[in-house]
Amino acid sequence: CTGPDCGNEVARYLTIAKDPMEDTAVQELQRLLLLMLGCAVQCDQKEMFIERIKQLDLDVQQAIVVHIQEVTDNTENVFNLHWGELPSDQFEGIFKTVFNQVKSLATERDEYSKIIIELSQEKPDQSLPYAPSPVSPVPSQDKHRQVTIDLAETKSKLRRLRQEVEEKNEVILEYKEEAEKINVTLQQLRQENLELTQDARAARAYRDELDVYKEMALKSRQLEVEVTKYKEKMNEMDYLSKRVEEMIGWKKSRGW
């Protein structure tokens, strides 16, 4: 699947291979087919798969669509790795989804590791899960051949399980790297948000100071106007005082 990655729990192949007719094996097989179907309609050749689905009966198409939606419409099953194209307000939700997927993969990795260890510790002379129990102490040639075949199949399954564990470890590392990138982006966004908040507070403080200065300037202009009026009155008083002195001097000169 190239495009959005299917993040649903991987089917347990060992359960399917052990006894395909069991109910649990059928459920795991259904899960495997569901994953393959969800990935098929999202890969580079999805148009081809969709056209082939359209050629089926209508009832079958409707049932397939329901199963496809279980994978594609659930954000916990499918998520887009192209996070640079997503809005920043979705990062936290994506980070939580990635964390849950990594946690689930780690749990599956531990379970597979336990299975590998258990199978590795089994001896050829012990009864294998897939081999019939011997009825006599000396096995026949057919039973010996069956045990050899079962042992080869078990070794092959062990190799596949190891490969799956390695692949899951690689996916976990990729998820961890992406999670770290998201965490860095979130930290940057939080820092930018904090800086914007501080700038907004400073702007409000500057605006308040500007209002105070405007009010002071208005009062200053009013005081200047009053001072000008007082100066004019003082000039008038000086003129009148001089006129009074002149009149007094004129009267004295007249002997009044």
Short mmCIF file of the C-alpha atoms (twelve columns), coordinates in Angstrom:
data_MODEL
# 
_entry.id   MODEL 
# 
loop_
_atom_site.group_PDB 
_atom_site.id 
_atom_site.type_symbol 
_atom_site.label_atom_id 
_atom_site.label_alt_id 
_atom_site.label_comp_id 
_atom_site.label_asym_id 
_atom_site.label_seq_id 
_atom_site.Cartn_x 
_atom_site.Cartn_y 
_atom_site.Cartn_z 
_atom_site.pdbx_PDB_model_num 
ATOM 1   C CA . CYS A 1   0.000   0.000   0.000   1 
ATOM 2   C CA . THR A 2   1.576   3.288   -1.064  1 
ATOM 3   C CA . GLY A 3   -0.335  6.339   0.179   1 
ATOM 4   C CA . PRO A 4   -2.000  6.384   3.589   1 
ATOM 5   C CA . ASP A 5   -0.738  3.526   5.712   1 
ATOM 6   C CA . CYS A 6   -3.115  0.921   7.066   1 
ATOM 7   C CA . GLY A 7   -2.705  1.073   10.810  1 
ATOM 8   C CA . ASN A 8   -5.058  -1.731  11.847  1 
ATOM 9   C CA . GLU A 9   -3.789  -4.641  13.901  1 
ATOM 10  C CA . VAL A 10  -1.970  -7.144  11.702  1 
ATOM 11  C CA . ALA A 11  -3.586  -10.547 11.369  1 
ATOM 12  C CA . ARG A 12  -1.995  -13.411 13.314  1 
ATOM 13  C CA . TYR A 13  -0.631  -15.615 10.530  1 
ATOM 14  C CA . LEU A 14  0.429   -18.375 12.888  1 
ATOM 15  C CA . THR A 15  -3.188  -18.822 14.049  1 
ATOM 16  C CA . ILE A 16  -4.325  -19.053 10.414  1 
ATOM 17  C CA . ALA A 17  -1.618  -21.572 9.491   1 
ATOM 18  C CA . LYS A 18  -2.108  -23.731 12.602  1 
ATOM 19  C CA . ASP A 19  -5.770  -24.614 12.102  1 
ATOM 20  C CA . PRO A 20  -7.516  -22.707 9.286   1 
ATOM 21  C CA . MET A 21  -10.926 -24.170 10.149  1 
ATOM 22  C CA . GLU A 22  -11.037 -22.792 13.697  1 
ATOM 23  C CA . ASP A 23  -13.245 -19.757 14.380  1 
ATOM 24  C CA . THR A 24  -10.272 -17.703 15.553  1 
ATOM 25  C CA . ALA A 25  -8.365  -18.547 12.368  1 
ATOM 26  C CA . VAL A 26  -11.372 -17.515 10.257  1 
ATOM 27  C CA . GLN A 27  -11.540 -14.195 12.140  1 
ATOM 28  C CA . GLU A 28  -7.831  -13.600 11.581  1 
ATOM 29  C CA . LEU A 29  -8.240  -14.488 7.893   1 
ATOM 30  C CA . GLN A 30  -11.107 -11.990 7.626   1 
ATOM 31  C CA . ARG A 31  -8.885  -9.360  9.236   1 
ATOM 32  C CA . LEU A 32  -6.093  -10.127 6.761   1 
ATOM 33  C CA . LEU A 33  -8.491  -9.853  3.801   1 
ATOM 34  C CA . LEU A 34  -9.869  -6.609  5.232   1 
ATOM 35  C CA . LEU A 35  -6.389  -5.105  5.420   1 
ATOM 36  C CA . MET A 36  -5.567  -6.248  1.883   1 
ATOM 37  C CA . LEU A 37  -8.845  -4.792  0.601   1 
ATOM 38  C CA . GLY A 38  -8.332  -1.460  2.402   1 
ATOM 39  C CA . CYS A 39  -4.785  -1.171  1.074   1 
ATOM 40  C CA . ALA A 40  -5.823  -2.198  -2.443  1 
ATOM 41  C CA . VAL A 41  -8.258  0.707   -2.805  1 
ATOM 42  C CA . GLN A 42  -5.607  3.179   -1.624  1 
ATOM 43  C CA . CYS A 43  -2.562  2.054   -3.592  1 
ATOM 44  C CA . ASP A 44  -1.279  3.486   -6.878  1 
ATOM 45  C CA . GLN A 45  -3.403  0.979   -8.834  1 
ATOM 46  C CA . LYS A 46  -6.597  1.613   -6.859  1 
ATOM 47  C CA . GLU A 47  -8.533  2.546   -10.027 1 
ATOM 48  C CA . MET A 48  -8.015  -0.982  -11.364 1 
ATOM 49  C CA . PHE A 49  -9.258  -2.590  -8.136  1 
ATOM 50  C CA . ILE A 50  -12.245 -0.248  -7.948  1 
ATOM 51  C CA . GLU A 51  -13.229 -1.067  -11.549 1 
ATOM 52  C CA . ARG A 52  -13.042 -4.787  -10.796 1 
ATOM 53  C CA . ILE A 53  -15.177 -4.328  -7.692  1 
ATOM 54  C CA . LYS A 54  -17.774 -2.496  -9.810  1 
ATOM 55  C CA . GLN A 55  -18.026 -5.600  -12.025 1 
ATOM 56  C CA . LEU A 56  -19.279 -7.699  -9.086  1 
ATOM 57  C CA . ASP A 57  -22.892 -8.125  -8.015  1 
ATOM 58  C CA . LEU A 58  -24.504 -5.132  -6.326  1 
ATOM 59  C CA . ASP A 59  -24.920 -6.951  -2.996  1 
ATOM 60  C CA . VAL A 60  -21.266 -7.945  -3.027  1 
ATOM 61  C CA . GLN A 61  -20.237 -4.381  -3.877  1 
ATOM 62  C CA . GLN A 62  -22.251 -2.991  -0.955  1 
ATOM 63  C CA . ALA A 63  -20.716 -5.504  1.458   1 
ATOM 64  C CA . ILE A 64  -17.212 -4.714  0.199   1 
ATOM 65  C CA . VAL A 65  -17.832 -0.965  0.553   1 
ATOM 66  C CA . VAL A 66  -18.864 -1.469  4.176   1 
ATOM 67  C CA . HIS A 67  -15.633 -3.337  4.906   1 
ATOM 68  C CA . ILE A 68  -13.542 -0.763  3.038   1 
ATOM 69  C CA . GLN A 69  -15.077 2.019   5.122   1 
ATOM 70  C CA . GLU A 70  -14.074 0.161   8.277   1 
ATOM 71  C CA . VAL A 71  -10.457 0.760   7.229   1 
ATOM 72  C CA . THR A 72  -10.516 4.025   5.298   1 
ATOM 73  C CA . ASP A 73  -13.023 6.072   7.339   1 
ATOM 74  C CA . ASN A 74  -11.570 5.282   10.746  1 
ATOM 75  C CA . THR A 75  -8.748  7.695   11.660  1 
ATOM 76  C CA . GLU A 76  -7.412  5.121   14.104  1 
ATOM 77  C CA . ASN A 77  -6.994  2.583   11.281  1 
ATOM 78  C CA . VAL A 78  -5.712  4.906   8.550   1 
ATOM 79  C CA . PHE A 79  -3.703  8.065   8.881   1 
ATOM 80  C CA . ASN A 80  -1.814  10.216  6.397   1 
ATOM 81  C CA . LEU A 81  1.959   10.406  6.666   1 
ATOM 82  C CA . HIS A 82  2.045   13.677  4.692   1 
ATOM 83  C CA . TRP A 83  1.582   15.747  7.861   1 
ATOM 84  C CA . GLY A 84  3.134   18.841  6.337   1 
ATOM 85  C CA . GLU A 85  -0.047  19.308  4.283   1 
ATOM 86  C CA . LEU A 86  -2.333  19.152  7.336   1 
ATOM 87  C CA . PRO A 87  -3.417  22.162  9.436   1 
ATOM 88  C CA . SER A 88  -1.507  22.655  12.673  1 
ATOM 89  C CA . ASP A 89  -4.616  22.162  14.838  1 
ATOM 90  C CA . GLN A 90  -4.717  18.468  13.815  1 
ATOM 91  C CA . PHE A 91  -1.165  17.680  14.920  1 
ATOM 92  C CA . GLU A 92  -2.054  16.811  18.504  1 
ATOM 93  C CA . GLY A 93  -4.723  14.305  17.434  1 
ATOM 94  C CA . ILE A 94  -2.326  12.729  14.924  1 
ATOM 95  C CA . PHE A 95  0.352   12.519  17.587  1 
ATOM 96  C CA . LYS A 96  -2.012  10.632  19.899  1 
ATOM 97  C CA . THR A 97  -2.980  8.252   17.072  1 
ATOM 98  C CA . VAL A 98  0.675   7.582   16.229  1 
ATOM 99  C CA . PHE A 99  1.437   6.965   19.894  1 
ATOM 100 C CA . ASN A 100 -1.387  4.408   20.181  1 
ATOM 101 C CA . GLN A 101 -0.263  2.675   16.975  1 
ATOM 102 C CA . VAL A 102 3.349   2.492   18.181  1 
ATOM 103 C CA . LYS A 103 2.159   1.108   21.524  1 
ATOM 104 C CA . SER A 104 0.048   -1.517  19.729  1 
ATOM 105 C CA . LEU A 105 2.946   -2.474  17.445  1 
ATOM 106 C CA . ALA A 106 5.259   -2.798  20.428  1 
ATOM 107 C CA . THR A 107 2.758   -5.124  22.111  1 
ATOM 108 C CA . GLU A 108 2.474   -7.255  18.974  1 
ATOM 109 C CA . ARG A 109 6.270   -7.306  18.660  1 
ATOM 110 C CA . ASP A 110 6.575   -8.635  22.227  1 
ATOM 111 C CA . GLU A 111 3.953   -11.311 21.554  1 
ATOM 112 C CA . TYR A 112 5.726   -12.452 18.391  1 
ATOM 113 C CA . SER A 113 9.036   -12.489 20.233  1 
ATOM 114 C CA . LYS A 114 7.548   -14.775 22.881  1 
ATOM 115 C CA . ILE A 115 6.187   -17.097 20.181  1 
ATOM 116 C CA . ILE A 116 9.587   -17.211 18.439  1 
ATOM 117 C CA . ILE A 117 11.332  -18.015 21.711  1 
ATOM 118 C CA . GLU A 118 8.840   -20.770 22.521  1 
ATOM 119 C CA . LEU A 119 9.135   -22.327 19.072  1 
ATOM 120 C CA . SER A 120 12.930  -22.010 19.092  1 
ATOM 121 C CA . GLN A 121 13.118  -23.906 22.378  1 
ATOM 122 C CA . GLU A 122 11.070  -26.817 21.071  1 
ATOM 123 C CA . LYS A 123 13.061  -29.986 20.217  1 
ATOM 124 C CA . PRO A 124 12.493  -32.146 17.146  1 
ATOM 125 C CA . ASP A 125 11.613  -35.153 19.297  1 
ATOM 126 C CA . GLN A 126 8.839   -33.216 21.049  1 
ATOM 127 C CA . SER A 127 5.318   -33.276 19.679  1 
ATOM 128 C CA . LEU A 128 4.926   -30.269 17.367  1 
ATOM 129 C CA . PRO A 129 1.682   -28.282 17.180  1 
ATOM 130 C CA . TYR A 130 1.002   -29.560 13.702  1 
ATOM 131 C CA . ALA A 131 2.264   -33.169 13.987  1 
ATOM 132 C CA . PRO A 132 0.107   -36.049 15.253  1 
ATOM 133 C CA . SER A 133 1.186   -37.639 18.544  1 
ATOM 134 C CA . PRO A 134 3.014   -40.928 18.036  1 
ATOM 135 C CA . VAL A 135 1.131   -44.006 19.139  1 
ATOM 136 C CA . SER A 136 4.222   -46.180 19.398  1 
ATOM 137 C CA . PRO A 137 7.736   -45.476 20.743  1 
ATOM 138 C CA . VAL A 138 9.244   -46.246 17.305  1 
ATOM 139 C CA . PRO A 139 7.734   -43.907 14.702  1 
ATOM 140 C CA . SER A 140 7.094   -45.229 11.247  1 
ATOM 141 C CA . GLN A 141 8.786   -43.815 8.159   1 
ATOM 142 C CA . ASP A 142 5.658   -41.869 7.215   1 
ATOM 143 C CA . LYS A 143 5.438   -40.287 10.651  1 
ATOM 144 C CA . HIS A 144 9.124   -39.452 10.585  1 
ATOM 145 C CA . ARG A 145 8.641   -37.817 7.189   1 
ATOM 146 C CA . GLN A 146 5.628   -35.894 8.557   1 
ATOM 147 C CA . VAL A 147 7.649   -34.698 11.541  1 
ATOM 148 C CA . THR A 148 10.424  -33.549 9.208   1 
ATOM 149 C CA . ILE A 149 7.917   -31.666 7.059   1 
ATOM 150 C CA . ASP A 150 6.312   -30.091 10.111  1 
ATOM 151 C CA . LEU A 151 9.717   -29.086 11.437  1 
ATOM 152 C CA . ALA A 152 10.610  -27.472 8.111   1 
ATOM 153 C CA . GLU A 153 7.303   -25.624 8.084   1 
ATOM 154 C CA . THR A 154 7.889   -24.464 11.650  1 
ATOM 155 C CA . LYS A 155 11.349  -23.180 10.757  1 
ATOM 156 C CA . SER A 156 9.904   -21.395 7.738   1 
ATOM 157 C CA . LYS A 157 7.244   -19.815 9.921   1 
ATOM 158 C CA . LEU A 158 9.906   -18.800 12.408  1 
ATOM 159 C CA . ARG A 159 11.822  -17.050 9.642   1 
ATOM 160 C CA . ARG A 160 8.657   -15.258 8.551   1 
ATOM 161 C CA . LEU A 161 7.891   -14.276 12.131  1 
ATOM 162 C CA . ARG A 162 11.412  -12.925 12.603  1 
ATOM 163 C CA . GLN A 163 11.053  -10.966 9.383   1 
ATOM 164 C CA . GLU A 164 7.711   -9.576  10.562  1 
ATOM 165 C CA . VAL A 165 9.244   -8.568  13.895  1 
ATOM 166 C CA . GLU A 166 12.100  -6.816  12.097  1 
ATOM 167 C CA . GLU A 167 9.642   -5.015  9.836   1 
ATOM 168 C CA . LYS A 168 7.551   -3.971  12.837  1 
ATOM 169 C CA . ASN A 169 10.681  -2.701  14.570  1 
ATOM 170 C CA . GLU A 170 11.469  -0.604  11.506  1 
ATOM 171 C CA . VAL A 171 7.906   0.739   11.469  1 
ATOM 172 C CA . ILE A 172 8.146   1.548   15.178  1 
ATOM 173 C CA . LEU A 173 11.374  3.450   14.594  1 
ATOM 174 C CA . GLU A 174 9.746   5.383   11.761  1 
ATOM 175 C CA . TYR A 175 6.763   6.177   13.965  1 
ATOM 176 C CA . LYS A 176 9.048   7.301   16.763  1 
ATOM 177 C CA . GLU A 177 10.920  9.608   14.382  1 
ATOM 178 C CA . GLU A 178 7.651   11.040  13.087  1 
ATOM 179 C CA . ALA A 179 6.385   11.406  16.655  1 
ATOM 180 C CA . GLU A 180 9.553   13.288  17.595  1 
ATOM 181 C CA . LYS A 181 9.096   15.577  14.594  1 
ATOM 182 C CA . ILE A 182 5.498   16.225  15.595  1 
ATOM 183 C CA . ASN A 183 6.591   16.894  19.163  1 
ATOM 184 C CA . VAL A 184 9.178   19.418  17.934  1 
ATOM 185 C CA . THR A 185 6.529   21.080  15.768  1 
ATOM 186 C CA . LEU A 186 4.132   21.240  18.717  1 
ATOM 187 C CA . GLN A 187 6.824   22.780  20.894  1 
ATOM 188 C CA . GLN A 188 7.523   25.372  18.207  1 
ATOM 189 C CA . LEU A 189 3.818   26.166  17.889  1 
ATOM 190 C CA . ARG A 190 3.482   26.492  21.659  1 
ATOM 191 C CA . GLN A 191 6.493   28.825  21.730  1 
ATOM 192 C CA . GLU A 192 5.071   30.905  18.892  1 
ATOM 193 C CA . ASN A 193 1.718   31.030  20.649  1 
ATOM 194 C CA . LEU A 194 3.427   32.174  23.858  1 
ATOM 195 C CA . GLU A 195 5.351   34.863  21.969  1 
ATOM 196 C CA . LEU A 196 2.166   36.051  20.246  1 
ATOM 197 C CA . THR A 197 0.401   36.182  23.605  1 
ATOM 198 C CA . GLN A 198 3.222   38.220  25.084  1 
ATOM 199 C CA . ASP A 199 3.224   40.533  22.057  1 
ATOM 200 C CA . ALA A 200 -0.528  41.005  22.419  1 
ATOM 201 C CA . ARG A 201 -0.147  41.877  26.087  1 
ATOM 202 C CA . ALA A 202 2.648   44.329  25.273  1 
ATOM 203 C CA . ALA A 203 0.503   45.877  22.529  1 
ATOM 204 C CA . ARG A 204 -2.362  46.354  24.986  1 
ATOM 205 C CA . ALA A 205 0.013   47.943  27.484  1 
ATOM 206 C CA . TYR A 206 1.391   50.284  24.811  1 
ATOM 207 C CA . ARG A 207 -2.138  51.175  23.765  1 
ATOM 208 C CA . ASP A 208 -3.049  52.019  27.354  1 
ATOM 209 C CA . GLU A 209 0.073   54.183  27.689  1 
ATOM 210 C CA . LEU A 210 -0.767  55.898  24.414  1 
ATOM 211 C CA . ASP A 211 -4.255  56.701  25.712  1 
ATOM 212 C CA . VAL A 212 -2.690  58.209  28.843  1 
ATOM 213 C CA . TYR A 213 -0.294  60.299  26.754  1 
ATOM 214 C CA . LYS A 214 -3.147  61.481  24.535  1 
ATOM 215 C CA . GLU A 215 -5.118  62.546  27.589  1 
ATOM 216 C CA . MET A 216 -2.068  64.342  28.987  1 
ATOM 217 C CA . ALA A 217 -1.497  66.090  25.634  1 
ATOM 218 C CA . LEU A 218 -5.135  67.219  25.590  1 
ATOM 219 C CA . LYS A 219 -4.821  68.628  29.103  1 
ATOM 220 C CA . SER A 220 -1.550  70.279  28.126  1 
ATOM 221 C CA . ARG A 221 -3.231  72.038  25.195  1 
ATOM 222 C CA . GLN A 222 -6.034  73.170  27.475  1 
ATOM 223 C CA . LEU A 223 -3.495  74.530  29.954  1 
ATOM 224 C CA . GLU A 224 -1.644  76.329  27.156  1 
ATOM 225 C CA . VAL A 225 -4.899  78.006  26.139  1 
ATOM 226 C CA . GLU A 226 -5.545  79.097  29.730  1 
ATOM 227 C CA . VAL A 227 -1.982  80.374  30.109  1 
ATOM 228 C CA . THR A 228 -2.393  82.402  26.920  1 
ATOM 229 C CA . LYS A 229 -5.603  83.935  28.307  1 
ATOM 230 C CA . TYR A 230 -3.850  84.771  31.595  1 
ATOM 231 C CA . LYS A 231 -0.998  86.412  29.674  1 
ATOM 232 C CA . GLU A 232 -3.449  88.545  27.737  1 
ATOM 233 C CA . LYS A 233 -5.182  89.569  30.948  1 
ATOM 234 C CA . MET A 234 -1.825  90.411  32.531  1 
ATOM 235 C CA . ASN A 235 -0.920  92.538  29.533  1 
ATOM 236 C CA . GLU A 236 -4.245  94.355  29.840  1 
ATOM 237 C CA . MET A 237 -3.629  94.880  33.549  1 
ATOM 238 C CA . ASP A 238 -0.152  96.249  32.847  1 
ATOM 239 C CA . TYR A 239 -1.609  98.653  30.286  1 
ATOM 240 C CA . LEU A 240 -4.303  99.786  32.673  1 
ATOM 241 C CA . SER A 241 -1.766  100.197 35.475  1 
ATOM 242 C CA . LYS A 242 0.389   102.403 33.246  1 
ATOM 243 C CA . ARG A 243 -2.647  104.446 32.250  1 
ATOM 244 C CA . VAL A 244 -3.566  104.939 35.889  1 
ATOM 245 C CA . GLU A 245 -0.037  106.107 36.691  1 
ATOM 246 C CA . GLU A 246 -0.101  108.481 33.737  1 
ATOM 247 C CA . MET A 247 -3.430  109.898 34.868  1 
ATOM 248 C CA . ILE A 248 -2.132  110.370 38.396  1 
ATOM 249 C CA . GLY A 249 0.978   112.144 37.104  1 
ATOM 250 C CA . TRP A 250 -1.132  114.348 34.795  1 
ATOM 251 C CA . LYS A 251 -3.397  115.325 37.670  1 
ATOM 252 C CA . LYS A 252 -0.438  116.185 39.884  1 
ATOM 253 C CA . SER A 253 1.021   118.351 37.147  1 
ATOM 254 C CA . ARG A 254 -2.270  120.223 36.956  1 
ATOM 255 C CA . GLY A 255 -2.394  120.639 40.669  1 
ATOM 256 C CA . TRP A 256 -5.420  118.526 41.027  1 
# 
